[in-house]
Amino acid sequence: MREVEETLAHNLREVREKKGYTLKDVVKGTGYTEVSISRWETGTRIPKATVLYNLAKFYGVSVDRFFWK
């Protein structure tokens, strides 16, 4: 299971960076806190499905993009 969590965390950051967004941009666009986003991107916390849906919508990607290897 840890592998899935690490992949998710890595891909959340990768998608954000490839789209050219800073953490502050994502905060403004989604309403999530910078601390929460950072924790999701480091794997400290695992986001709920609704969070993944909202992030995918914000980034313009499908939710499954966060689980690619």
N, CA, C and O atoms as CSV, one atom per row, in Angstrom:
chain,resi,resn,atom,element,x,y,z
A,1,MET,N,N,0.826,-1.199,0.000
A,1,MET,CA,C,0.000,0.000,0.000
A,1,MET,C,C,0.861,1.251,0.000
A,1,MET,O,O,0.482,2.256,-0.601
A,2,ARG,N,N,1.993,1.211,0.650
A,2,ARG,CA,C,2.856,2.387,0.733
A,2,ARG,C,C,3.278,2.867,-0.658
A,2,ARG,O,O,3.439,4.066,-0.881
A,3,GLU,N,N,3.454,1.940,-1.579
A,3,GLU,CA,C,3.850,2.304,-2.938
A,3,GLU,C,C,2.801,3.200,-3.600
A,3,GLU,O,O,3.143,4.163,-4.286
A,4,VAL,N,N,1.545,2.883,-3.393
A,4,VAL,CA,C,0.456,3.690,-3.959
A,4,VAL,C,C,0.484,5.094,-3.359
A,4,VAL,O,O,0.323,6.084,-4.073
A,5,GLU,N,N,0.687,5.173,-2.054
A,5,GLU,CA,C,0.731,6.472,-1.378
A,5,GLU,C,C,1.903,7.318,-1.873
A,5,GLU,O,O,1.761,8.524,-2.075
A,6,GLU,N,N,3.057,6.683,-2.067
A,6,GLU,CA,C,4.230,7.408,-2.562
A,6,GLU,C,C,4.017,7.884,-3.993
A,6,GLU,O,O,4.394,9.003,-4.342
A,7,THR,N,N,3.418,7.042,-4.814
A,7,THR,CA,C,3.122,7.423,-6.198
A,7,THR,C,C,2.154,8.594,-6.230
A,7,THR,O,O,2.347,9.546,-6.986
A,8,LEU,N,N,1.121,8.524,-5.413
A,8,LEU,CA,C,0.138,9.602,-5.341
A,8,LEU,C,C,0.802,10.914,-4.937
A,8,LEU,O,O,0.592,11.939,-5.586
A,9,ALA,N,N,1.591,10.892,-3.883
A,9,ALA,CA,C,2.259,12.105,-3.403
A,9,ALA,C,C,3.170,12.685,-4.487
A,9,ALA,O,O,3.147,13.888,-4.751
A,10,HIS,N,N,3.965,11.824,-5.106
A,10,HIS,CA,C,4.879,12.271,-6.165
A,10,HIS,C,C,4.112,12.912,-7.321
A,10,HIS,O,O,4.490,13.975,-7.815
A,11,ASN,N,N,3.040,12.260,-7.744
A,11,ASN,CA,C,2.286,12.753,-8.893
A,11,ASN,C,C,1.521,14.035,-8.595
A,11,ASN,O,O,1.363,14.879,-9.477
A,12,LEU,N,N,1.046,14.190,-7.370
A,12,LEU,CA,C,0.377,15.445,-7.014
A,12,LEU,C,C,1.333,16.618,-7.200
A,12,LEU,O,O,0.955,17.648,-7.760
A,13,ARG,N,N,2.558,16.467,-6.735
A,13,ARG,CA,C,3.549,17.538,-6.888
A,13,ARG,C,C,3.948,17.700,-8.354
A,13,ARG,O,O,4.049,18.818,-8.859
A,14,GLU,N,N,4.173,16.578,-9.027
A,14,GLU,CA,C,4.598,16.633,-10.425
A,14,GLU,C,C,3.578,17.357,-11.302
A,14,GLU,O,O,3.945,18.204,-12.116
A,15,VAL,N,N,2.311,17.026,-11.136
A,15,VAL,CA,C,1.261,17.676,-11.933
A,15,VAL,C,C,1.251,19.174,-11.651
A,15,VAL,O,O,1.188,19.983,-12.577
A,16,ARG,N,N,1.312,19.539,-10.384
A,16,ARG,CA,C,1.302,20.970,-10.032
A,16,ARG,C,C,2.477,21.697,-10.685
A,16,ARG,O,O,2.301,22.759,-11.283
A,17,GLU,N,N,3.665,21.125,-10.569
A,17,GLU,CA,C,4.850,21.778,-11.122
A,17,GLU,C,C,4.809,21.840,-12.646
A,17,GLU,O,O,5.184,22.856,-13.232
A,18,LYS,N,N,4.360,20.770,-13.294
A,18,LYS,CA,C,4.271,20.771,-14.763
A,18,LYS,C,C,3.256,21.786,-15.273
A,18,LYS,O,O,3.409,22.332,-16.366
A,19,LYS,N,N,2.223,22.035,-14.481
A,19,LYS,CA,C,1.226,23.043,-14.857
A,19,LYS,C,C,1.712,24.456,-14.531
A,19,LYS,O,O,1.072,25.436,-14.913
A,20,GLY,N,N,2.847,24.563,-13.825
A,20,GLY,CA,C,3.420,25.870,-13.516
A,20,GLY,C,C,2.797,26.570,-12.323
A,20,GLY,O,O,2.909,27.788,-12.188
A,21,TYR,N,N,2.141,25.809,-11.458
A,21,TYR,CA,C,1.489,26.396,-10.290
A,21,TYR,C,C,2.384,26.339,-9.054
A,21,TYR,O,O,3.116,25.372,-8.843
A,22,THR,N,N,2.311,27.386,-8.249
A,22,THR,CA,C,2.930,27.367,-6.926
A,22,THR,C,C,1.884,26.858,-5.936
A,22,THR,O,O,0.706,26.729,-6.269
A,23,LEU,N,N,2.331,26.575,-4.726
A,23,LEU,CA,C,1.372,26.179,-3.690
A,23,LEU,C,C,0.340,27.279,-3.471
A,23,LEU,O,O,-0.845,27.002,-3.290
A,24,LYS,N,N,0.795,28.521,-3.490
A,24,LYS,CA,C,-0.118,29.650,-3.282
A,24,LYS,C,C,-1.175,29.724,-4.388
A,24,LYS,O,O,-2.326,30.072,-4.122
A,25,ASP,N,N,-0.791,29.401,-5.619
A,25,ASP,CA,C,-1.757,29.375,-6.725
A,25,ASP,C,C,-2.853,28.339,-6.468
A,25,ASP,O,O,-4.034,28.592,-6.710
A,26,VAL,N,N,-2.444,27.183,-5.980
A,26,VAL,CA,C,-3.411,26.116,-5.722
A,26,VAL,C,C,-4.323,26.496,-4.559
A,26,VAL,O,O,-5.518,26.200,-4.580
A,27,VAL,N,N,-3.762,27.147,-3.552
A,27,VAL,CA,C,-4.572,27.638,-2.429
A,27,VAL,C,C,-5.656,28.575,-2.948
A,27,VAL,O,O,-6.828,28.439,-2.595
A,28,LYS,N,N,-5.258,29.523,-3.784
A,28,LYS,CA,C,-6.219,30.490,-4.329
A,28,LYS,C,C,-7.268,29.818,-5.210
A,28,LYS,O,O,-8.437,30.206,-5.194
A,29,GLY,N,N,-6.856,28.820,-5.970
A,29,GLY,CA,C,-7.764,28.176,-6.910
A,29,GLY,C,C,-8.669,27.109,-6.321
A,29,GLY,O,O,-9.707,26.782,-6.897
A,30,THR,N,N,-8.277,26.565,-5.173
A,30,THR,CA,C,-9.048,25.451,-4.613
A,30,THR,C,C,-9.625,25.720,-3.226
A,30,THR,O,O,-10.616,25.106,-2.830
A,31,GLY,N,N,-9.009,26.631,-2.499
A,31,GLY,CA,C,-9.465,26.898,-1.136
A,31,GLY,C,C,-8.844,25.996,-0.087
A,31,GLY,O,O,-9.102,26.163,1.105
A,32,TYR,N,N,-8.025,25.037,-0.513
A,32,TYR,CA,C,-7.322,24.193,0.452
A,32,TYR,C,C,-6.147,24.974,1.027
A,32,TYR,O,O,-5.641,25.895,0.386
A,33,THR,N,N,-5.717,24.615,2.216
A,33,THR,CA,C,-4.605,25.338,2.832
A,33,THR,C,C,-3.272,24.871,2.255
A,33,THR,O,O,-3.144,23.754,1.754
A,34,GLU,N,N,-2.294,25.753,2.339
A,34,GLU,CA,C,-0.953,25.412,1.873
A,34,GLU,C,C,-0.396,24.229,2.663
A,34,GLU,O,O,0.286,23.370,2.104
A,35,VAL,N,N,-0.683,24.187,3.944
A,35,VAL,CA,C,-0.219,23.080,4.792
A,35,VAL,C,C,-0.815,21.757,4.310
A,35,VAL,O,O,-0.101,20.760,4.201
A,36,SER,N,N,-2.107,21.741,4.022
A,36,SER,CA,C,-2.753,20.508,3.548
A,36,SER,C,C,-2.160,20.052,2.223
A,36,SER,O,O,-1.845,18.874,2.053
A,37,ILE,N,N,-2.008,20.966,1.298
A,37,ILE,CA,C,-1.462,20.618,-0.021
A,37,ILE,C,C,-0.051,20.068,0.126
A,37,ILE,O,O,0.298,19.064,-0.495
A,38,SER,N,N,0.744,20.717,0.933
A,38,SER,CA,C,2.111,20.263,1.177
A,38,SER,C,C,2.128,18.861,1.784
A,38,SER,O,O,2.940,18.025,1.387
A,39,ARG,N,N,1.257,18.604,2.721
A,39,ARG,CA,C,1.186,17.272,3.346
A,39,ARG,C,C,0.774,16.208,2.342
A,39,ARG,O,O,1.290,15.091,2.384
A,40,TRP,N,N,-0.144,16.532,1.441
A,40,TRP,CA,C,-0.546,15.573,0.413
A,40,TRP,C,C,0.609,15.294,-0.540
A,40,TRP,O,O,0.805,14.157,-0.968
A,41,GLU,N,N,1.372,16.330,-0.870
A,41,GLU,CA,C,2.475,16.179,-1.820
A,41,GLU,C,C,3.687,15.477,-1.216
A,41,GLU,O,O,4.523,14.956,-1.954
A,42,THR,N,N,3.794,15.456,0.082
A,42,THR,CA,C,4.911,14.760,0.732
A,42,THR,C,C,4.505,13.375,1.225
A,42,THR,O,O,5.350,12.600,1.674
A,43,GLY,N,N,3.228,13.067,1.143
A,43,GLY,CA,C,2.748,11.766,1.583
A,43,GLY,C,C,2.492,11.672,3.075
A,43,GLY,O,O,2.216,10.592,3.598
A,44,THR,N,N,2.583,12.804,3.759
A,44,THR,CA,C,2.308,12.823,5.196
A,44,THR,C,C,0.841,12.535,5.463
A,44,THR,O,O,0.498,11.886,6.451
A,45,ARG,N,N,-0.015,13.014,4.589
A,45,ARG,CA,C,-1.461,12.789,4.670
A,45,ARG,C,C,-1.951,12.334,3.294
A,45,ARG,O,O,-1.374,12.679,2.263
A,46,ILE,N,N,-3.011,11.565,3.308
A,46,ILE,CA,C,-3.615,11.088,2.065
A,46,ILE,C,C,-4.930,11.837,1.857
A,46,ILE,O,O,-5.800,11.815,2.728
A,47,PRO,N,N,-5.078,12.502,0.708
A,47,PRO,CA,C,-6.313,13.264,0.466
A,47,PRO,C,C,-7.513,12.350,0.227
A,47,PRO,O,O,-7.375,11.235,-0.276
A,48,LYS,N,N,-8.678,12.842,0.594
A,48,LYS,CA,C,-9.929,12.121,0.339
A,48,LYS,C,C,-10.237,12.156,-1.157
A,48,LYS,O,O,-9.673,12.956,-1.904
A,49,ALA,N,N,-11.132,11.286,-1.573
A,49,ALA,CA,C,-11.514,11.204,-2.985
A,49,ALA,C,C,-12.062,12.527,-3.499
A,49,ALA,O,O,-11.783,12.907,-4.635
A,50,THR,N,N,-12.833,13.229,-2.688
A,50,THR,CA,C,-13.388,14.512,-3.135
A,50,THR,C,C,-12.290,15.540,-3.355
A,50,THR,O,O,-12.395,16.381,-4.247
A,51,VAL,N,N,-11.250,15.478,-2.557
A,51,VAL,CA,C,-10.110,16.383,-2.731
A,51,VAL,C,C,-9.405,16.066,-4.043
A,51,VAL,O,O,-9.075,16.972,-4.808
A,52,LEU,N,N,-9.175,14.787,-4.305
A,52,LEU,CA,C,-8.525,14.393,-5.558
A,52,LEU,C,C,-9.351,14.844,-6.761
A,52,LEU,O,O,-8.802,15.308,-7.760
A,53,TYR,N,N,-10.655,14.707,-6.660
A,53,TYR,CA,C,-11.541,15.156,-7.738
A,53,TYR,C,C,-11.389,16.661,-7.957
A,53,TYR,O,O,-11.254,17.114,-9.094
A,54,ASN,N,N,-11.411,17.422,-6.885
A,54,ASN,CA,C,-11.303,18.882,-6.997
A,54,ASN,C,C,-9.938,19.317,-7.515
A,54,ASN,O,O,-9.849,20.250,-8.314
A,55,LEU,N,N,-8.886,18.660,-7.075
A,55,LEU,CA,C,-7.549,18.989,-7.585
A,55,LEU,C,C,-7.441,18.650,-9.072
A,55,LEU,O,O,-6.893,19.430,-9.851
A,56,ALA,N,N,-7.960,17.497,-9.460
A,56,ALA,CA,C,-7.930,17.110,-10.874
A,56,ALA,C,C,-8.678,18.124,-11.728
A,56,ALA,O,O,-8.214,18.499,-12.804
A,57,LYS,N,N,-9.812,18.557,-11.256
A,57,LYS,CA,C,-10.599,19.562,-11.981
A,57,LYS,C,C,-9.813,20.864,-12.104
A,57,LYS,O,O,-9.777,21.473,-13.173
A,58,PHE,N,N,-9.189,21.287,-11.019
A,58,PHE,CA,C,-8.396,22.516,-11.030
A,58,PHE,C,C,-7.226,22.419,-12.016
A,58,PHE,O,O,-6.961,23.357,-12.767
A,59,TYR,N,N,-6.532,21.277,-12.007
A,59,TYR,CA,C,-5.368,21.099,-12.887
A,59,TYR,C,C,-5.752,20.764,-14.327
A,59,TYR,O,O,-4.916,20.855,-15.227
A,60,GLY,N,N,-6.995,20.383,-14.549
A,60,GLY,CA,C,-7.416,20.000,-15.894
A,60,GLY,C,C,-6.927,18.623,-16.302
A,60,GLY,O,O,-6.612,18.389,-17.469
A,61,VAL,N,N,-6.865,17.713,-15.340
A,61,VAL,CA,C,-6.447,16.336,-15.608
A,61,VAL,C,C,-7.505,15.394,-15.043
A,61,VAL,O,O,-8.402,15.820,-14.316
A,62,SER,N,N,-7.393,14.113,-15.381
A,62,SER,CA,C,-8.296,13.125,-14.789
A,62,SER,C,C,-7.698,12.634,-13.471
A,62,SER,O,O,-6.484,12.691,-13.276
A,63,VAL,N,N,-8.535,12.162,-12.589
A,63,VAL,CA,C,-8.073,11.698,-11.279
A,63,VAL,C,C,-7.047,10.578,-11.420
A,63,VAL,O,O,-6.112,10.493,-10.624
A,64,ASP,N,N,-7.214,9.724,-12.420
A,64,ASP,CA,C,-6.264,8.615,-12.559
A,64,ASP,C,C,-4.847,9.091,-12.849
A,64,ASP,O,O,-3.899,8.331,-12.653
A,65,ARG,N,N,-4.678,10.321,-13.309
A,65,ARG,CA,C,-3.331,10.869,-13.548
A,65,ARG,C,C,-2.497,10.869,-12.268
A,65,ARG,O,O,-1.274,10.741,-12.323
A,66,PHE,N,N,-3.140,11.010,-11.142
A,66,PHE,CA,C,-2.423,11.036,-9.868
A,66,PHE,C,C,-1.888,9.664,-9.467
A,66,PHE,O,O,-1.086,9.559,-8.539
A,67,PHE,N,N,-2.326,8.616,-10.158
A,67,PHE,CA,C,-1.910,7.257,-9.801
A,67,PHE,C,C,-1.004,6.612,-10.848
A,67,PHE,O,O,-0.665,5.435,-10.722
A,68,TRP,N,N,-0.610,7.355,-11.872
A,68,TRP,CA,C,0.288,6.813,-12.899
A,68,TRP,C,C,1.636,6.490,-12.295
A,68,TRP,O,O,2.099,7.154,-11.368
A,69,LYS,N,N,2.253,5.465,-12.834
A,69,LYS,CA,C,3.613,5.106,-12.409
A,69,LYS,C,C,4.598,5.548,-13.454
A,69,LYS,O,O,5.802,5.343,-13.294
